[in-house]
């Protein structure tokens, strides 16, 4: 297992902790409840005008997260 395995376990534990905290606070885990992304990839695309979070469709709520069909 070694160092790589330890790093993977830490990374998974950190992700699960983040997800449980966001679910408890009813915040979208992608945008941390803001409803928009700080540095959206769409900012650099010519034809894109949407800066809303794609995970929650701009609501910032955990209950709306993942219902957009993109996950």
N, C-alpha and C positions, 0 to 999 in steps of 0.2 A: 504494500500500500504506500508507504513512504510519505514524502512531502507532498506530492501531487494529490494523493488521496486525502490527506489532512486538509489541504486547501479546498478541495471539492466539498468536503463535509462542512467546512466553515462557510463556504459560499451558499450552500443549500440551507443551512441553519439561518443565515442572515436573511435570505429571501423569504423563508417561512415566517420569520419574526416580523419582517416588513409587511407581509400580506396579512398576518393576523392583526397587527396594529391598525392597518388601513381598514380592515373589515370591522373592527371594534369601533372605530371612529366614523364609519360610513363615508370614507374618502376613497376616491379612485387611486389605485396604486401607481398608475402611469404618470399622472400629473400632480399627485399629492393633494388632491381636492381643489386645485385651482380652476380646472375647467379648460385650461389652455397649456400649451407647452412653452417652456422658457425659450428654448432655441429650436423651434420646429423645423423639420426638414423642408416643409412646404415654403419656408421663407426664402429658400434658395432656388425654388422651382419657378419657372416663368409663368406657367398657366394656373398655378394653384393660389387660391385666395383664402383658404381655410386655415386658421391657426388653432382651431378647437382641438382638444384632445380626442384622438381617434378611439381611445379605449372607452370613454364615457360619453362621447358626443357633446362635450362641452358642459355637462352638468356638474362634474366634480364628485359625483356620488358613487359609492361602491355598488349600490343596488343596480345602477345603470351600466356598470363596467362589464365589458365582455358581451353585451347584448347587441353590439353593432354588427356582429357576424364576421368581423375581421380576425378574431382570435382563433 
